Amino acid sequence: MQRLDPRLLATLEAVVRHRSFTAAARELGYSAPAVSQQIAELERRAGLRVLERRPVRPTPAGQVLLDAEQGVRSALAAASVELDAMRAGTAGRIRLGAFASAAAGIVPKALAQLHTAYPDVQVSLSQLEPEAGYGRLKRGDMDLALSYDYDFIPLPPPRTLRRTLVARDPVVAVVPAGHHLADRDVIDLASLASETWIAAPEAALRLELLAQIAKTPGFQARLAYEGDDFNTVLGFVAAGLCVAVMPQLALPRGTTEVVARPLADPELTRFIYAVRIDTRHTPRALLALERMLAEQALAALS
């Protein structure tokens, strides 16, 4: 096999990620024929076919090269972070990622603190879920991300990333204000099994998981929602159409149309983390933002 060119590996990664030669060419600033030529050159050097064309997906040999490209990109991203840190890290740009409820409930006040302490640092925010955030951190497309997992569904990060627990977010039952369980101090998950639910896998816990955790059949959905807006789910609950279970951070303060109660038997917890590339040196502003996000997470959940 001839020596591989990292630029050809980057082209392969873009084609696979977009599942399209044309979209990859647009991102990379090439023409589609140029991308095809680069893939052909990569296959010539590898001595193996690296892509299936219809549909576009990597062959086993292509997956080996994608893993190598990810390693190269992660190493370069880590080196870039360390160089920024060695240049003091009090100016420049921080690319931040956060899941929906953290983007609304934690990030704004933390960024206000950061702006006061480091006025020359610019921040861009992307709303995304943990696995997408891990991918962008590994590719070097993001500097810091707020992530989460649950005590009953752990989601370990890739080994090249450093994850720090910043808050424990209790999972609560949410019922309409006039619901017959609204006056309880705590609500057993099993007692909700026969209620009418909303199926909203991106904005509430999956019903099949709740049934498994409660060890109780039921948990039938009347409504289905494809989206990640917790307020939409809460609107359905407030209208008396269903009940829901969601993390406390997702609930707006001061609402009177729904009632949130701690879960019991079992108690469930969402763990919130700050995640970044694991390096020996980290820019001061990035460390400060990580600390400020943790402070705001604790304040929002107190």
Residue pairs with C-beta under 8 A, 6 or more apart in sequence:
1 45
1 46
1 47
2 44
2 45
3 45
4 42
4 45
4 46
4 65
4 68
5 42
5 45
6 69
6 72
7 38
8 38
8 39
8 41
8 42
8 45
9 42
9 65
9 66
9 68
9 69
9 72
10 28
10 69
10 73
11 24
11 28
11 30
11 35
11 38
11 39
11 42
12 39
12 42
12 50
12 51
12 58
12 62
12 65
12 66
12 69
13 66
13 69
13 70
13 73
14 24
14 27
14 28
15 21
15 24
15 35
15 39
15 51
15 56
16 51
16 56
16 57
16 58
16 62
16 66
17 24
18 24
18 27
19 55
19 56
19 57
20 56
21 32
21 35
21 36
21 39
21 56
22 32
24 35
25 31
25 32
25 34
25 35
28 35
30 38
39 50
39 51
42 50
42 65
43 49
43 50
43 51
46 61
46 65
48 59
48 61
49 59
49 61
49 62
50 58
50 59
50 61
50 62
50 65
51 57
51 58
51 59
51 62
52 58
52 59
58 65
58 66
70 138
70 139
73 138
73 139
73 140
74 138
74 139
74 140
74 160
74 277
76 140
77 137
77 138
77 139
77 140
77 277
78 160
78 277
78 278
78 279
80 140
81 143
81 276
81 277
81 279
81 281
81 282
81 283
81 286
82 279
82 280
82 281
82 282
84 92
84 283
85 279
85 281
85 282
85 283
85 284
85 286
86 281
88 283
88 284
89 282
89 283
89 284
89 285
89 286
89 287
90 118
90 120
90 121
90 283
90 284
90 285
91 118
91 120
91 121
91 285
92 120
92 121
92 122
92 283
92 285
93 121
93 122
93 123
93 124
94 121
94 122
94 123
94 124
94 143
94 144
94 283
94 285
94 286
94 289
95 123
95 124
95 126
95 141
95 142
95 143
95 144
96 107
96 123
96 124
96 125
96 126
96 142
96 143
96 144
96 145
96 146
96 289
97 125
97 126
97 127
97 128
97 132
97 133
97 136
97 137
97 142
97 144
97 145
97 146
98 106
98 107
98 125
98 126
98 127
98 128
98 145
98 146
99 127
99 128
99 129
99 130
99 133
99 146
99 147
99 148
100 127
100 203
100 228
100 229
100 230
100 250
101 230
101 247
101 249
101 250
102 146
102 148
102 249
102 272
102 297
103 125
103 127
103 146
105 249
105 250
105 300
106 146
106 249
106 293
106 296
106 297
106 300
107 125
107 146
107 293
107 296
109 296
109 299
110 289
110 292
110 293
110 295
110 296
111 123
111 125
111 289
113 292
113 295
113 296
114 121
114 123
114 285
114 288
114 289
114 292
115 121
117 285
117 288
118 284
118 285
118 288
121 285
123 289
126 136
126 142
128 136
128 145
129 202
129 228
130 145
130 147
130 148
130 149
130 155
131 155
133 142
133 145
133 146
133 147
133 275
134 145
134 147
134 157
134 158
134 161
134 275
136 142
136 145
137 143
137 145
137 161
137 275
137 276
137 277
138 158
138 160
138 161
138 277
140 277
143 276
143 277
143 286
144 274
144 275
144 276
144 286
144 289
144 290
144 293
145 274
145 275
145 276
146 166
146 272
146 273
146 274
146 275
146 293
147 155
147 157
147 163
147 272
147 273
147 274
147 275
148 169
148 247
148 270
148 271
148 272
148 273
149 155
149 270
149 271
149 273
150 171
150 205
150 268
150 269
150 270
150 271
151 268
151 269
151 271
152 209
152 213
152 268
153 209
157 163
157 273
157 275
160 277
160 278
161 275
161 276
161 277
161 278
162 275
162 276
162 277
162 278
162 279
163 273
163 274
163 275
164 273
164 274
164 275
164 290
164 294
165 271
165 272
165 273
166 272
166 273
166 274
166 290
166 293
166 294
166 297
166 298
167 271
167 272
167 294
167 297
167 298
167 300
167 301
168 269
168 270
168 271
168 272
168 301
169 247
169 248
169 249
169 269
169 270
169 271
169 272
169 297
169 301
170 247
170 248
170 262
170 263
170 267
170 268
170 269
170 270
170 301
171 205
171 245
171 246
171 247
171 248
171 263
171 267
171 268
171 269
171 270
172 245
172 246
172 247
172 248
172 251
172 260
172 261
172 262
172 263
173 181
173 187
173 189
173 192
173 243
173 244
173 245
173 260
173 261
173 262
173 263
174 234
174 237
174 243
174 244
174 245
174 246
174 251
174 258
174 259
174 260
175 181
175 182
175 187
175 195
175 237
175 243
175 258
175 259
175 261
176 182
176 237
176 238
176 239
176 240
176 243
176 257
176 258
176 259
177 238
177 256
177 257
177 258
177 259
178 240
179 240
179 243
179 259
181 187
181 191
181 192
181 261
182 259
182 261
184 261
185 261
185 262
186 261
186 262
186 263
186 264
187 261
187 262
187 263
187 264
188 263
188 264
188 265
189 210
189 213
189 214
189 216
189 245
189 263
189 264
189 265
189 266
189 268
190 214
190 215
190 216
190 265
192 210
192 214
192 219
192 243
192 245
193 211
193 214
193 216
193 217
193 218
193 219
194 218
195 218
195 242
195 243
196 220
196 221
196 222
196 241
196 242
196 243
197 207
197 219
197 220
197 221
197 222
197 242
197 243
197 244
198 204
198 221
198 222
198 223
198 224
198 225
198 233
198 236
198 237
198 241
198 242
198 244
199 207
199 221
199 223
199 224
199 225
200 224
200 225
200 227
200 232
200 233
200 244
202 226
202 227
202 228
203 225
203 227
203 228
203 229
203 230
203 232
203 233
203 246
203 250
204 230
204 233
204 244
204 245
204 246
205 245
205 246
205 268
207 219
207 220
207 221
208 219
210 219
210 245
211 217
211 218
211 219
213 266
213 268
221 242
222 241
222 242
223 236
223 241
223 242
225 232
225 233
225 236
230 246
230 250
230 251
231 252
233 244
233 246
234 244
234 251
234 252
234 255
234 257
234 258
236 242
236 244
237 243
237 244
237 258
238 255
238 257
238 258
245 263
245 268
247 270
248 260
248 301
249 270
249 272
249 297
249 300
249 301
251 258
251 260
272 297
274 290
274 293
274 294
276 282
276 286
276 290
